Amino acid sequence: MATTAALKLSVDNVILGKGFLEAAREFKMKTPGKSALVLGGTGEVGREVIKHLVASDAFDKVTVFTRRPIEITGTNADKVVQKPVDFENIAQLESDFAGHTHAFSCLGTTRGKSGSDGFYKVDHDYVLNAAKACKKVQVEHYSICSSKGADKTSRFLYPRTKGEVDDEVMSMGFAHASIYRPGMIECIREESRPMEKVFSYLLPVVKLVFPKSAAAPSSTIAWSMVFDAFKPSETSKYVVFENTDIMNTFEKNQ
């Protein structure tokens, strides 16, 4: 049987910025002993979340639940723990998630890769199974990468699924829950996504008209997710970050 090649991540090439580093230091000083878990860590946003969490040095431990091995190098890489995951085994999820204070969900697939049923199972069932397990073991802050246009009343499968999950997460009663809804994710993907490739050719023109709402780099989305964990809203338990919010947060805290 062929073995899956390890994904290689280097922590030392992450650019954090002054505002991020100050927030990370303050977070660690005021709330020491925190630990984070990452779901979907081999995806484009998930791998950036891992890099930003590790580079921040704000968490004592970062646990990555994945079916594909990740080779992480650089400063603080020894803080990373990797565990296999079975999203259908709720009891095991609760056992493995226990003791973590923050969760970052970047789990997802596509209809092209998994079919309609497979997409719904991953992006709805598995994501909610993980969220429920996190709530059961009292994770303090749950952050999830959703999508622009998420709407549970939509006629279309993708935005409807994302909207259903978003609403369910916000109703679970987390002390803090943050929903991220980026537009097109700017990155170099390992897998081919024809529609995204077509749109990428049009993106420079679209961004001239909508400079902050059309798209965001995967690294910027991850930066914003981790930064928000350091400085959660003081006025609302549940916050939705649209693409413009993601870009503004990043630009204001460099």
C-alpha positions in Angstrom: 0.0 0.0 0.0 1.4 3.4 -1.0 2.1 5.8 1.9 0.8 9.4 1.8 3.7 11.9 1.4 4.0 14.2 4.4 3.1 17.8 3.9 6.0 20.1 4.7 5.5 23.3 6.7 8.2 25.8 7.8 7.3 28.1 10.7 10.2 30.4 10.2 8.9 32.0 7.0 5.7 33.5 8.6 5.4 37.3 8.7 3.4 38.2 11.8 3.7 42.0 12.1 4.1 44.2 15.2 0.4 44.2 16.2 0.1 40.5 16.0 3.2 39.9 18.1 2.1 42.4 20.8 -1.3 40.8 21.0 0.3 37.3 21.3 2.6 38.4 24.1 -0.3 40.1 26.0 -2.5 37.0 25.5 0.3 34.6 26.8 1.0 36.9 29.8 -2.6 37.4 30.9 -3.9 33.8 30.1 -1.0 31.4 30.3 -1.3 27.7 29.8 -3.7 27.8 26.8 -3.7 25.1 24.1 -5.2 25.0 20.6 -6.4 22.3 18.3 -6.6 22.5 14.5 -9.0 20.7 12.2 -8.4 20.6 8.4 -4.7 21.4 8.9 -3.6 20.2 5.5 -5.9 22.6 3.6 -4.7 26.0 2.4 -6.1 28.0 5.3 -5.5 25.2 7.9 -1.8 24.9 7.2 -1.4 28.7 7.6 -3.3 28.6 10.9 -0.9 26.0 12.1 2.1 28.2 11.1 0.7 31.3 12.8 -0.3 29.5 16.0 3.2 27.9 16.3 5.1 31.1 15.3 3.1 33.2 17.8 4.4 31.2 20.8 1.2 32.0 22.6 0.0 28.5 23.2 1.7 25.8 25.2 0.5 23.1 22.8 -1.0 23.0 19.3 -2.7 19.7 18.4 -3.3 19.0 14.8 -5.9 16.4 14.0 -5.2 15.0 10.5 -5.3 12.0 8.3 -2.1 13.1 6.5 1.2 13.5 8.2 2.7 17.0 8.4 6.4 17.7 8.7 6.7 20.9 10.7 10.1 22.7 11.0 11.3 25.9 12.6 10.9 27.7 15.9 8.5 26.2 18.4 7.8 23.2 16.1 8.2 20.9 19.1 5.0 22.3 20.5 3.0 20.6 17.8 1.3 17.3 18.5 -0.3 15.3 15.7 -3.1 12.8 16.1 -5.3 10.8 13.7 -8.9 11.7 13.6 -12.2 9.9 13.0 -15.0 12.5 12.7 -17.6 9.8 13.1 -16.4 8.6 16.4 -17.9 11.2 18.7 -16.6 9.7 22.0 -13.1 9.7 20.7 -13.4 13.2 19.5 -14.4 14.3 22.9 -11.6 12.4 24.6 -9.0 13.8 22.2 -10.3 17.4 22.3 -10.5 17.5 26.1 -8.0 20.0 27.7 -7.9 22.3 24.7 -9.0 25.9 25.2 -9.2 27.1 21.5 -10.3 25.3 18.3 -9.7 26.3 14.7 -11.8 24.5 12.1 -10.7 24.7 8.5 -12.2 21.4 7.5 -13.7 21.1 4.1 -13.8 19.4 0.7 -15.4 20.1 -2.7 -18.2 18.5 -4.7 -15.7 17.9 -7.5 -13.5 15.9 -5.2 -16.1 14.1 -3.0 -19.5 14.4 -4.8 -22.5 16.1 -3.4 -23.1 13.6 -0.6 -19.4 13.5 0.3 -19.2 17.2 0.4 -22.2 17.5 2.8 -20.8 14.7 5.0 -17.5 16.5 5.4 -18.6 20.2 5.4 -21.7 19.7 7.4 -21.7 16.4 9.4 -18.0 16.2 10.3 -17.6 19.9 11.0 -20.6 19.9 13.3 -19.5 16.6 15.0 -16.2 18.3 15.8 -17.9 21.5 17.0 -20.3 19.6 19.3 -17.3 17.7 20.8 -15.5 21.0 21.4 -18.5 22.4 23.1 -18.9 19.2 25.2 -15.3 19.5 26.5 -15.7 23.3 27.2 -13.5 24.7 24.5 -13.5 28.5 25.2 -13.2 29.9 21.7 -14.3 28.2 18.5 -13.2 29.7 15.2 -14.4 28.3 11.9 -13.5 29.2 8.3 -16.8 29.4 6.4 -17.4 31.2 3.1 -18.7 34.4 1.6 -22.4 34.1 0.9 -23.1 31.5 3.5 -26.9 31.3 3.8 -28.9 28.4 5.1 -31.9 29.5 2.9 -29.9 29.4 -0.3 -31.1 27.1 -3.2 -27.5 26.1 -3.8 -25.7 23.3 -1.9 -22.4 25.1 -1.1 -23.7 28.3 0.5 -26.6 26.5 2.1 -24.4 24.0 3.8 -22.0 26.7 5.0 -24.9 28.7 6.3 -26.5 25.8 8.2 -23.2 25.1 9.9 -22.6 28.7 10.8 -26.0 29.1 12.4 -25.6 25.8 14.3 -22.2 26.8 15.7 -23.5 30.2 16.8 -26.3 28.5 18.7 -24.1 26.1 20.6 -23.3 28.4 23.5 -19.5 28.8 23.2 -18.0 31.5 25.4 -16.7 32.9 22.0 -17.4 31.8 18.5 -15.9 33.4 15.4 -17.1 32.8 11.9 -14.9 33.7 8.9 -16.4 34.2 5.5 -13.7 34.9 3.0 -14.4 35.4 -0.7 -12.0 33.6 -3.0 -9.0 32.2 -1.2 -5.8 33.4 -2.8 -3.2 30.6 -2.7 -1.3 28.1 -4.7 -3.4 24.9 -4.4 -2.0 21.4 -4.6 -5.3 20.2 -6.2 -6.8 21.7 -9.4 -10.1 23.7 -9.0 -11.1 24.7 -12.6 -13.7 27.3 -11.6 -11.3 29.0 -9.2 -8.6 29.0 -11.9 -10.9 30.8 -14.3 -11.9 33.3 -11.7 -8.3 33.9 -10.7 -7.7 35.4 -14.2 -10.5 37.9 -13.6 -9.6 38.6 -10.0 -7.2 41.6 -10.7 -10.0 43.4 -12.4 -12.6 42.5 -9.8 -10.3 43.7 -7.0 -10.0 47.1 -8.7 -13.7 47.5 -8.1 -14.0 45.5 -4.9 -10.5 45.7 -3.4 -11.3 44.3 0.0 -14.4 42.1 -0.5 -13.6 39.8 -3.4 -10.7 37.7 -2.0 -8.1 37.3 0.7 -4.8 35.4 0.8 -4.9 32.2 2.8 -2.2 33.6 5.1 -4.2 36.7 5.8 -7.3 34.7 6.7 -5.2 32.5 9.1 -3.6 35.6 10.5 -7.0 37.1 11.3 -8.3 33.9 12.9 -5.4 33.6 15.3 -5.2 37.3 16.0 -8.9 37.3 17.0 -8.2 34.5 19.4 -5.8 36.8 21.2 -8.3 39.7 21.3 -11.8 38.4 21.2 -14.8 40.8 21.1 -15.7 42.2 24.4 -19.2 43.1 23.3 -20.4 40.0 21.5 -20.0 36.2 22.1 -20.4 35.5 18.4 -18.7 37.5 15.6 -18.9 37.1 11.8 -15.9 38.3 9.8 -16.7 39.0 6.2 -13.9 39.3 3.7 -13.6 43.1 4.2 -13.4 42.6 8.0 -10.6 40.1 7.5 -8.6 42.5 5.3 -9.2 45.5 7.6 -8.2 43.7 10.7 -5.0 42.6 9.0 -4.1 46.0 7.7 -4.8 47.9 11.0 -2.6 45.6 13.1 0.6 45.4 11.1 
